Amino acid sequence: MERGSQSAPLRSPLIQVSVQDGAMLDNDTEQNNKRVLERGEIFEEIKLQLWLAGPLISVGLLNFCIQLISVMFVGHLGELALSGASMATSFSSVTGFSLLIGMASALDTLCGQSYGAKQHHMLGIHAQRAMIVLMIVSIPLAIIWANTRSILVFLGQDPEISAEAGKYSELLVPSLFAYGLLMCLNRFLQTQNIVFPMMFISGVTTVLHLPVCWIMVYKSGLGSRGAAIANSISYWINVFILSLYVKFSPKCAKTWTGFSKAALHNIPSFVRLAIPSAIMVCLENWSFEMMVLLSGLLPNPKLETSVLSICLNTGSAAWMFPYGLGAAVSTRVSNELGAGRPWIARLAVCVVSVMAIFEGTLIGIMMILIRNVWGHAYSNEEKVVKYVSIMMPILAVSSFVDSLQGVLSGTCRGCGWQKIGAFINLGSYYLVGIPSAVIFAFVLSIGGKGLWMGIICGLVAQVLCLLIITLRTDWAEEVHFFPFSPFFLPFIFSYVFF
């Protein structure tokens, strides 16, 4: 964005700032960059981060529990029903939910910076634009879900399990559209620091899901199909209550002024940010799912697949904590950059990094302490319990590194670095992580432990690359050491590893 003969380094190109305001921002920033942060500012930032992260962690866990509760109810119907529901849940996550989460995360940048710049009316327009795009994207995804059985059979899965998963996925289709709207509404509120209503509404939805799921599974005679319908009902309940809050809450009066035709404009600009955001999320999630698939090629595949699935579920639950921290720092960074206060954005990154180290250490210690009993929560077979106890210390290490990755990725979203983040994830997981996993598991014959060690290698590569970019960022000028180009990816990796 040009301003006379000078550039406007402080403003992201995603928001518009007037010439007069720009000059004031430049002067204020130059003065503030020269001063030393006071202790009160640091404690205030810690309080703000905890105020945001706590409810966001709860929201993530509560939303995660909806699918978990459904699978648990189905588990009492028999082994085939459980296998089908588990496979359908995994398939829907890989082909649908991950993509919607990633695309909606573009609002972390757009809504967050608009809110910081006090362009409140733009939040509703950005959110509506995201809803339109996600609803359109959901249509081909729904077609994929409707053909789950044929796709799984084509991929060589068991025909009976594939048929059961196909029935489950078909009835999950309504939840796909609800989930897309839910992610947009959550990001819309999160970037305004309105997190406690989100937590309360998610809690109400999860509590209601218990009786709904029980009725649909056991009393309606639908069996496992009832659990899929219950998922859809619960997600739509969540969307309905959140929509009412957004419509009638005074806190959203400035940011949601009703549906606007402006949401139909500049859709390509949103898509250009949403696509790398989705790639960034999907590449990471797909690599973890690929570990479970690769475990089926190991000797004793039933044991390896069962244990890797337990580790994946455990890691997913633990990931909700760095996810909350990452969402909090994304909000703080985008708000402060939008407001023209990059020194506060830098402080937010420093604070959340320290918090992530403490959180990762605490979660890791807890995993090690419960390693001998955790397997009993999933299985009564002694060999499974013993194998889980061996895997837990490895999982603890990955959880610690994932904590750092979570907050650095949140910083990436807050600054609008999704494009470079997507290329980093591609290199980290598919040039480092998965090849390392294959070498450890199949060449060195370490088995399932080797697969997870490969994932740790990918996580370390990702953290180091994101850390280098974050450390080399001039927050005052917002001129990045690495431009947003894939051609710089080899230089980043060579800088890290050689």
N, C-alpha and C positions, 0 to 999 in steps of 0.2 A: 504494500500500500504506500503510495507516494504522498509526500507532504512538502510542497515546494521543491527545494533542492535537497532536502533531507529525507531519510527513510524513517519509518515509524517502527523501531525495533521492538518496542514493548508490546504492541498489539498483535495478537494472533490475526492472521488473515481471515479467520472465521467470523470475526465481529467487526463492526464498523465504529470508528471513533472520529469525532470531528477534529478539525485542525486546531481549534482553540483548546479543546480538551487534551489533545495530543501534546501540545506545548506544555501545558500544566503538568501532565503526567511525566514528561521527560525531566522537568525541573525538580519535581518532588522526588522522583526516583534517584536522581543524581545526589540529592542531599541525603536521602535515607540510606543509600548504599555506603555512605561514608561513616555512618554512626554504628555503634556497637549495640548489639541486641541486649536488652535488659533481661534480668532473671524473670521478671513478671511476665514478659512476653513469651518466654519459653514455657512457663507453667500454664499460661493461658492457652497456648497451642496444644499442650498435652491434654488439657481439659477438653478442648474442642474435639481433638482426635478421638478420645475415649467416648465422648458424648455421641459422636457419629458411629464409631466402630462397633460399640456394644449392641445397639439395636440392629445394625446391618448384619452382624454375625448371627443374631437371633433370626432375622428374616431369612437368611440363607439356610440355616438349619431347619427352620419350620417348613420352608418350601421343599427342601430335600426329604423331609419326613413324610410328605404326602405320598410320594412314590414308594418310599420304604414301607410305610404302613400297608399299602395295597399289596405289595409283594409278600409281606408277612402274613396277611390274611389268606392269600392264595396258597401259601406254603402249607397250610393245613388241609388243602384239598387233595394233595398227592404230589408225587415226584414229577409227573408229566406236566401238571398244571404249573408247578413252581418253575420248572425248566423253561416252559413256554413264556411265562410272564417275565422271567429274568432276562431271557433273550430278547423279548419285545422291548423291555425297558432299556436295555443296552443299545438296541438298534435305533430306538426313537431318540435316545440321547445323542448318538453319533450322527444321525441323518437329519435331525430336526432341532431339538432343544439347544444344542451347542451353537448352531448357526444363528438362531434367533437371539440367544444371549449375546453373541459376538456383535451382531448388527445393531442391537439396541445399545451396546456400550459406546457407540458413536455419540450418544446423547451425553455421556460423561463430559466430553469435550464441548459440544455445542451448547447444551443447556447450562453447563457449569460456568463457562466463560461469559455467556450472555447474562447470567444472573449476577456474576461479579461486576460486569460492566453496567449493571442496573438497566439493561434492556429487557425488562420483565415480560413484555408482551411477546418477545421472541421465544420464550420457553414453551408456551402453548403451541406456537406454530411449528417449532422443531419437533415437539412430541407428536403432533398430528401428522406431520410429514413422515415420521418414523413409523407410526401406526399404519399409514397407507402402504408404505414399502413392505413392511413385515407381513401385512395381510396378503399382498400380491405374491410375495415369496412363499407364503404358506400353502398356496394352491398347488404348485408342483411337488412340494414336500408331502402334501396329503395324498397325492397320486402315488408317490413312492411308498408311503405307509400302507396304502390300500393293496399294494402288491408285495407286501413283506414276505408272504409265504413263498411265492415264486422266486424272489431274490435270494432268500436263505437256501432254498433247495439248489438253486444255480451255484451258490457258493459252497455247496457240498455239506450242508448241515443235515442233521437227522430229519427225515420227512415228517415223523410224528410231532417232534418238537417244533419244526417249522410251521406245521399246520396250526398248532396251538398258539404259537407266537403271532401268526397271521391274523387269527381271530381277535387276539388281544389288541394288536396294532390298529386294526380297522376301527375299533371302538375308541381308540385313543385320539382319532383324528380331530374331534371337536376340541380337545384340550390343546391341540397345536395352535389354533387361532387364539384361544384364551391366553395361552402362555406368551404369545407375541405381544398382545395388549398389556399383559401384566408386567412384562419387562419394561415396556415403554413408560407405564405409569410409575413403576418403582424408580426408574432413572429420573423422571420428571420431578418427583418428590425429593429424592435423595440429593439432587444438585441444589435444592433450596434448603437443605439441612432439616427437612421435615421427615424425621426417621421414626419417631415414636408411634405415630399413627400407623405407619407401615408395619411395625412390629406387632402392634395390638391387633390389626386386621388379619395379619398372617397367622397369629396365634388363634384367633377365633375360627379362621378357616380350617386350620389343622385339627382343632378340637372337634369341629363339626364333621370333619372327614371320618373320624372314628365310627360314629353311628351310621353315617351314610354308607361307608364301605361295608360295615357289618350287615346292614339290611340288603344291600345290593348283592353281596357275595353269598350269604347264607339263607336269607329269607325270601329273596325273589326267585331263587332257582336258577339264576344266571351263572353262578359259579365264578370262574376266573374272569369271564366277560363282564360281570358285575363290578369287579375291581377297576377295570378300565373305564367303565361308565362313571364310577364314583370319582375317579381322577378328574374327568372332564367336568363333572358337577362342581367339585371343590374349586378348581381353577376359575370357573366362571363365577362362582360365589365371590371369590377374592377380587376378581375384576369388577364385579358389580358394586361391592362395598367401597372399593377404592375410587371408582368413578363417582359415586355419590359424595365421597369426601372431597374430591377435587372440585366437584360442581358447587357444593354448598359451603365449603370451609372458607372463612375470611382470609386465611393464610394464603390461599390460592387465587384470591380475587384479582390481583394484578397480573398474575402469570397465566391464568386460564380465563380468557374473555369470551369463550365460546368457539365454535368451529369457524375457521376462516378459510377463504379461498386462497389466501397467501400460502397455505400449506401445500397447494398443488403446484406452486412455483419452485424452482431450484431443486427439484427432486434429484437430478443428476449430481448436484454438489453433495447432497446427503449420501447418496450411493457411493460416491468416490471415497468418502470417509468410512462408511459402513462396511464396505467389502474388505479392506485391510483389517478392520476391527474384527470381523467375523473370521477371517483367515488366521489372525493372531490367536483367537480362542480355540478354533477348531483344530489347528495343527497340534496344539498342546494336548487337548482332550483325546484326539484320535491316536496319538502315540501311546497313551496309557491303555486305551482299549486294545491296541495292537499287541501289547504285552500279553494280554489274556489269550488272544488268538494264537500267538506264538507258543504259549505254554501248552497248547494242545498238540504240538509237534514234538514235545519232549517225551522221554521215557516215563511211563506211568502218568499219562496225560490227565486222568481223572483227578489224581491227587494234586498235580501241579496246577490244573485249572481251578480247582476248588480253593486252594490256598491263595493263588494270585487274585481270585475274585474277592476273597476275604480281605486281602491287603488293599485292593482297589476301593472297596467299600469303606474300609477304615480310613484310608488316605483321603477319600472324598469328604468324609465327615470332618476330619482334622483340617482339611483345606478351607472349610468355612471360616476359620479364624483369620488366616491371612487374606482371604477374600474380603472379609469385613474391613480389615485394616487397609487393603488396597482400594476398596470403594471409598473409604474415608479420605485417604490422601488424594485420590482422584478428584473428589469434590473440593477439598481444600485448595489444591494446586490450581484447578480450573477457575475457581471463584477468585483467587488472589491474582492470577494472571489477567483475568478479565477486568479486575478492578485496578490493574496497573500497579500491583504491589509484589513484584517478583522476589524481593528479599523475604517476604513472609512465605511465599511459595517454597523457597529454598529451605527455610526453617521447618516447614511442614514435612518436607522430605527427610530432613535430618532426624526429626522427632520420631516419625513413623518407622524409620530404619532401626532406631534403637529399640522401639517397642516390638518390632518384628523379631529382633534377636532374642529378646526376653521371652516372647511368646513361643518362638520356635524351640528354644531351649527347654521351656516348661513342658510343652507337648511331647518333645522327644524323651524327656526324663520319665514322664507318665507312661509312655509306650513301653519303655524298657522295664519299668516297675511291674506292669501288668502283663508282661509277655508270656508268662507261664499259665495265665488263667483266661486270657482273652479268647483263645481258640474255643473254649467251652461255650461261649456265647453263640457260636455258629455250628458246632458239630460235637457229637459224642464220641467220634472215632479218635482213638489215641494218637494215631499217626498224623492226623490232620492237626490236632492240638499241638503236638510236638513240633511239627513243621512250622506252624504259625509262630511258635515261641522263638524259632531260629530266625524267622523273617522280621520280627518286630524291631530288633536293633537297626536293621538295614532300613526299615520303614521310618524309624525315628530320624535317621540321617537325612533321608529324602524330605521328610516333613520340615526339618530345620531349613534346608536349602529352599524348599518351596515357600517358606515364610518370607524369605528375602525376595524371591522371585515375585510373589504376590504384590508386595508393596512397590517394587520397581516397575512392574507392569501397570499398576495403578497410576504411578507417576507418568508413565508413558501415555496412558489414556487421557489424563488431565491436561497434558501439554499438547496433545494432538499428534503424537509420534507413532500412530498406529501402523503406518506404512513400513517404517524401519523396524518396528516391533514384529511385524509379520515375517519379514525376511530373517530377522534374528531367530525367531521360533523355527522357521524352516531349516536354517542351518544347524541350530542347536539340537533339535530332536531327530532330524532326518539325515544329517551328515555326521553327527556325533553320537546322539543317544541310541537310536535303533541299531546302527552298525555295531556300536560297542556292546549292546545287549546280545546281539547275535553271536559276536565273538566270545563273550563271557559264557553264554548259555550252551552253545553248540560246539564251538572250537575248543574252548578250555573245559567244557563239560561241568560247569558250575550249576547248571539247571536253572530253576526258577529264581534262585538268589542272583544269578548272573543277569537275568532279565531286568531285575529291579536295580542292580548296580549300573546297568547301561542307562536306565532312566535317570539315575543320579548324575551320571556323566553329562547327559543332556541338560539337566537342570543347572549344573555348575557352569556349563558353557553359556547358557542363557543369562544367568545372574552376572557373570563376568562381563558379557557384552553390554547388557543394560547398565551395569554399574559404571563402565567406562564412559558411555554416552552421558549418563547423569552427572558424573564428576567433571566431565569436560564441557558441561553446559555453562555458558555465561548467562546467568539468570537475568542480569540487568539489561543486557542487549538482546537476549533470547536469540543469539546467533549460535547455532550448534556446530560443534567441531566436525560432525559427519552430516552432510546433506542427506535429504531423504531420497536416496538412490540405492538400488540393489547392487550397483557396481562397487560400493564401499564395503559390502559384506565380506569379501575375502580379506580386505585390510583389517577389519575388525577382528576376524578370527585369527589372522596371523599375529596381530598385536597381542591377543590373549594367550595363544598357545606356543608362540615361537619367539 
